[in-house]
């Protein structure tokens, strides 16, 4: 079946050509972004959905997207995507966090200058035949303190440009390290200091539950009187009602806004304020930026759909195109180890633990852990995958442990997975050998080396004479051929395990007879 991508918002022809060059069928239907019902009717036939800001990807749409594997947002914000719902359905959500950085930073500076020099009002006055030179007295940027809230890609680009205007730049960002602050030439401060010191405040942070109305009546009251605000990030960061009040009272000297709480913003009390500059969400609207993010999201989606590479995903760890083939055997191993335990575990699972040793510690362990969790859960929850596994486990109250160990090991790489249930613990360990094929190297603490096979039987038993003969006899009597048989024990007369690859399915009655053999503690069939 060919890989198909639906483009439901306007996207560059270059991006569409890129899909075609990767042998991906792309249907360009930008009208669907404005027609939710028509989009829902069509989405079931596609592996990928490329969008901008118009298309709304909600639970209703995702419920109809049976084949969907990835949503690609050509831009930074994913406010129009229900990321939690996508994650629960195992759909990767990608964005392009760097493509708009320069364009948005330039628009921020343009709005700051327009606000400082009252350019829009002066332009309208001059065009009306007035010559009100004394009316439009501005302020210089040089020597003023700019407070940047959110010093990521856009914020850093704004800082660089503001320094070029001889501004002093202070920044609040919980993730801004001292080293990066020094490199950017900004002073890291807390939010209270920024509000108290800044002559201009500009917002460059994502919209989350924690950042919604970050600038509200209370925080605005703590700003310097005469402060000027710029927002080219997300409308919900700023409480518009509180801003109107602060403008009317004179505490805030002016505001320049490219984004609004409700968009499209057809009506807004801010529009009538003379000291407010407004633009219709133009932060990313340059020819260069539109082309850049369109091509970037097409490349990311293509790499994921054809090679398994994951870049700039907001709901899964990144896996580079070069890393993907090297990581694949370890992801396969982790998933199969988890699947083994999922098929061998009957009691409710309370905890899943994954430990890495050797070369495995140098791989993307977040992806490997997700694969192990998916493997454990899939026997009971068929739809779970790497993307949804962690969320589903947490939803069911399953604790997840992840650790790495250094030191000598008998294997170049080792992945050990265990599950804890009310009935006890089950453990398995495996390795990727030089042929890049995953192998089991230990079960329940017993060393035993075996390859995974499509059909297997796992038996945990006491180490007693005669077991192998009776076991093989029961399979032979049922017409089940043994392909390979791996045996291990912890000590003579102690605990033993058998991992047997079979060519035909073992009848249930035969498995009941095997489970009833003397010394057998547990016996089950498995599929991989």
Number of C-alpha atoms within 10 A of each C-alpha: 3 9 18 19 29 23 22 24 22 19 23 16 12 14 20 20 15 18 21 13 11 15 14 20 17 21 15 17 14 19 16 20 21 14 14 17 12 12 21 17 12 15 23 16 16 21 23 27 25 27 28 24 17 16 23 21 23 16 16 13 19 21 15 16 22 13 16 23 21 25 25 27 29 30 25 21 17 23 14 15 21 16 21 16 17 25 22 19 24 23 26 25 27 26 26 24 19 17 25 24 22 20 20 27 25 18 20 28 18 13 26 25 17 18 26 22 17 22 16 17 18 19 11 11 16 13 10 9 8 11 11 11 10 7 11 14 11 14 12 12 20 13 13 18 19 27 29 30 23 21 26 19 18 25 24 23 19 26 25 16 15 21 18 11 15 14 19 21 24 24 27 22 18 13 10 15 11 12 9 14 16 11 9 16 16 23 15 23 18 13 16 12 16 26 24 17 18 25 22 27 23 26 25 25 22 19 18 13 10 9 14 16 19 20 22 17 18 10 15 21 16 16 23 17 16 15 21 25 26 25 24 25 27 23 21 20 25 26 18 20 14 18 21 19 13 19 21 14 10 13 19 22 20 24 27 24 25 21 24 24 15 11 11 10 13 8 10 13 9 19 13 10 14 13 21 23 22 19 15 14 19 14 22 22 14 14 10 13 21 20 17 20 26 27 23 23 26 25 17 23 30 25 19 21 20 13 14 19 19 24 22 21 20 14 17 22 16 17 20 18 17 10 15 19 14 12 20 15 19 28 24 19 27 33 25 24 30 32 24 28 25 23 19 19 20 11 11 12 22 16 17 24 18 25 19 24 21 20 15 21 17 12 17 17 23 15 21 25 29 26 28 35 32 29 29 31 23 19 20 12 13 10 14 24 24 24 24 24 27 24 19 21 22 11 10 11 12 19 15 16 13 13 13 15 13 9 6 9 11 7 14 14 18 28 28 23 28 23 25 19 16 10 11 10 16 19 20 22 27 26 29 23 14 8 7 14 14 22 20 24 22 20 28 18 17 20 18 22 19 20 16 21 17 11 17 26 20 20 22 22 21 18 19 15 9 9 17 12 9 15 17 15 14 16 20 12 10 15 14 18 16 16 13 14 16 14 16 20 22 15 10 10 11 11 20 26 27 21 24 22 24 20 15 16 16 20 13 11 10 16 17 12 14 22 19 13 14 13 15 19 15 14 21 18 21 22 16 11
